[in-house]
Amino acid sequence: MARRNLNDLLYFVTVAREGSFTRAAALLGVTQSALSQSVSGLEARLQIRLLTRTTRSVSPTDAGERLLNAIGHRFDEIETELDALTELRDKPAGTVRITCGDFSLHSILLPKLAPLLRAYPDIKLEFDVNLGFRDIVADRFDAGVRLGDTIDKDMIAIPIGPPMRLAVVASPAYFAANPVPKVPQDLMSHQCVNQRMQSSGGLYVWDFERRGRKVNLRVDGQLIFNTTQPQVDAALAGLGIVLLPEDEVMSHIEAGRLVRVLEDWCAPFGGYHLYYPSRRQPSPAFRLVVDALRLEQKAG
């Protein structure tokens, strides 16, 4: 097949995956008009419509979906093999794309990967900060970061952070005006700050456990956020009780700005893990990232 046709197929795959000529053109480094002409030419040669175009979106037709499923992974395999060729270079190179949350990014990923970036200037890292559960295969990420108990079983999962605990906290001013909860059920009569889950669209269910007894609560309150930092700000402002990983609020607890309650109901759970699909030949850059992030096991 002529090189022109291979380019046309690559252009089609990128547009279909991105759902946008604008985003695809930016990724490919070509103009939107050239991209549109290329895909239109491919459709003309095949004599079948591959994409449905509207003013707001682009989506593959049935024929386009079939072509995408048939050839999309082939381009991914080619890209992986090309990345693997950097083993023959003196220095590993390439881009590693990771989707993660903001807390894991600034508390684990950046501190651990900063020395790697300094040692290997040809390695690039791209982070997608997102609290939703991204499909790392469909969205073409090399890896993602989640808490250990939320990772699909068919993924390779590497612990990168220690076990965690949640903390129930509010400001001293809030507890001066409201009774301190003694058991999780007491939270039902309090102003609690909720979190909207980006993955499901529902509100986060507050989970507690003590001596094998589990309690799940759907709390209520005046505030709902979809990220964690505003919840901390709301707690500091005395607007209610929040439930967050203790690392995110520990400095405020130690300084007396927040008061922790129900600590004996907050059991440890699996910390952050790097997860990725099984691959035959990961790039040298990716292997270095995994090694840099891997949680060191203490001898014992």
VOPA-203253 format. One line per field, with one value per residue (C-alpha): x, y, z. Coordinates in steps of 0.02 Angstrom, whole numbers, plus 50000, padded with zeros to 5 digits. Example, Ala and Ser with C-alpha at 12.3 -4.5 7.8 and 13.67 -1.06 7.14 Angstrom:
<tormis>
east 50615_50684 $
north 49775_49947 $
up 50390_50357 $
</tormis>
This chain:
<tormis>
east 50000_50063_50130_49989_49862_49952_49947_49762_49729_49829_49734_49567_49613_49666_49508_49396_49481_49484_49308_49371_49466_49535_49612_49672_49756_49846_49908_49966_50041_49941_49807_49624_49593_49732_49663_49486_49544_49643_49496_49377_49498_49504_49314_49308_49431_49338_49170_49096_49068_49183_49141_48981_49017_48909_48945_48982_49057_49135_49098_49134_48996_48971_49098_49215_49199_49241_49395_49450_49438_49532_49681_49688_49784_49906_49964_49980_50089_50199_50218_50265_50396_50470_50481_50566_50702_50766_50850_50982_51015_51141_51002_50818_50695_50510_50351_50260_50077_49998_49823_49809_49732_49805_49852_49947_50032_50106_50134_50206_50232_50326_50441_50488_50505_50601_50771_50727_50693_50859_50953_50867_50836_50764_50619_50457_50311_50131_50006_49818_49746_49575_49476_49369_49412_49491_49503_49691_49687_49554_49627_49803_49885_50037_49977_49860_49862_49720_49694_49732_49554_49484_49595_49528_49595_49662_49785_49961_49963_50121_50111_50189_50129_50103_49933_49816_49679_49536_49508_49344_49379_49298_49354_49357_49225_49109_49123_49100_48928_48887_48904_49054_48999_49035_48984_48968_48777_48791_48851_48674_48627_48778_48823_48937_49032_48998_49104_49031_49118_49175_49169_48990_48913_48849_48898_49038_48974_49062_49130_49182_49244_49288_49322_49249_49090_49060_48950_48907_48824_48752_48778_48697_48750_48745_48905_48957_49125_49209_49388_49469_49550_49384_49327_49478_49441_49260_49311_49435_49296_49185_49057_49046_49129_49236_49304_49472_49637_49728_49883_49781_49726_49861_49955_49793_49758_49933_49917_49748_49654_49552_49490_49488_49344_49292_49474_49443_49316_49441_49532_49689_49667_49775_49869_49907_49956_50023_49923_49945_49895_50009_50123_50249_50387_50372_50485_50645_50573_50418_50520_50622_50463_50395_50559_50566_50388_50390_50364_50520_50480_50555_50655_50575 $
north 50000_50173_50284_50405_50270_50225_50406_50414_50262_50335_50499_50408_50309_50467_50564_50416_50397_50581_50615_50781_50843_50986_50873_50747_50882_50947_50772_50736_50907_50939_51064_51024_51050_50928_50802_50820_50801_50646_50559_50611_50540_50375_50368_50404_50264_50140_50206_50202_50330_50302_50452_50540_50727_50854_51031_50967_50795_50662_50478_50321_50240_50053_50032_50153_50061_49898_49974_50055_49890_49801_49918_50032_49909_49878_50058_50042_49888_49980_50125_50007_49921_50088_50139_49974_50014_50146_50001_50014_50195_50250_50333_50281_50401_50421_50485_50395_50446_50421_50462_50497_50605_50769_50705_50553_50664_50789_50669_50517_50531_50696_50667_50492_50534_50698_50608_50502_50657_50732_50571_50539_50703_50613_50540_50641_50617_50670_50671_50672_50730_50651_50577_50474_50296_50317_50170_50172_50054_50148_50318_50260_50290_50189_50174_50241_50266_50208_50140_49954_49893_49982_49906_49779_49603_49590_49732_49722_49822_49884_49964_50137_50202_50133_50076_50221_50270_50391_50530_50609_50791_50959_51124_51160_51295_51167_51048_51192_51216_51032_50871_50761_50600_50443_50313_50328_50335_50501_50580_50572_50721_50825_50938_50825_50881_50761_50714_50684_50536_50577_50395_50352_50524_50469_50531_50444_50322_50341_50171_50125_49967_49918_49742_49664_49768_49872_50026_50113_50284_50406_50567_50735_50916_51082_51060_50941_50947_50837_50865_50855_51024_51119_50991_51033_51219_51192_51097_51233_51362_51268_51219_51035_50866_50788_50614_50614_50518_50563_50621_50761_50832_50775_50941_51030_50902_50921_51111_51106_51180_51021_50895_50709_50598_50415_50366_50189_50165_50205_50044_50038_49993_49967_50124_50192_50071_50097_49987_49945_49809_49662_49701_49595_49724_49881_50022_50055_50223_50140_50010_50148_50237_50077_50044_50223_50216_50041_50043_49982_49832_49847_49697_49614 $
up 50000_49960_50099_50065_50108_50268_50321_50280_50389_50533_50515_50517_50673_50765_50720_50767_50935_50977_50912_50846_50694_50799_50932_50803_50699_50854_50898_50721_50688_50529_50482_50503_50317_50269_50393_50327_50146_50191_50277_50137_50009_50104_50108_49921_49880_49991_49928_50103_50240_50389_50500_50545_50557_50649_50704_50880_50863_50752_50774_50672_50569_50581_50442_50528_50693_50605_50523_50686_50780_50641_50622_50775_50884_50739_50746_50936_50912_50787_50908_51049_50941_50889_51072_51111_50984_51103_51193_51056_51101_51229_51329_51346_51265_51233_51313_51454_51480_51653_51714_51900_52036_52093_52267_52204_52076_52198_52344_52254_52067_52051_52202_52144_51959_51975_51991_51839_51733_51784_51745_51577_51484_51332_51432_51435_51554_51520_51665_51646_51812_51823_51968_51851_51803_51632_51512_51493_51343_51245_51293_51251_51419_51468_51647_51778_51966_52079_52252_52255_52285_52131_51997_51872_51898_51720_51750_51818_51981_52066_52240_52239_52407_52583_52651_52687_52809_52794_52920_52976_53019_53050_53123_53310_53278_53198_53345_53467_53391_53358_53458_53421_53333_53434_53303_53114_53122_53217_53055_52986_53095_53041_52895_52791_52637_52494_52343_52171_52089_51913_51860_51910_51936_52107_52279_52372_52504_52671_52724_52901_52985_53163_53230_53075_53079_52922_52907_52743_52749_52623_52717_52682_52685_52596_52495_52355_52265_52134_52195_52365_52399_52410_52540_52646_52626_52676_52832_52881_52858_52981_52850_52894_52917_52780_52748_52659_52656_52815_52722_52644_52812_52934_52934_52982_53119_53192_53188_53275_53128_53109_53238_53198_53255_53233_53210_53274_53134_52995_52950_52840_52656_52503_52452_52279_52141_51966_51848_51665_51541_51510_51365_51274_51261_51369_51319_51417_51470_51541_51634_51714_51769_51848_51939_52003_52070_52144_52332_52421_52529_52701_52757_52900 $
</tormis>
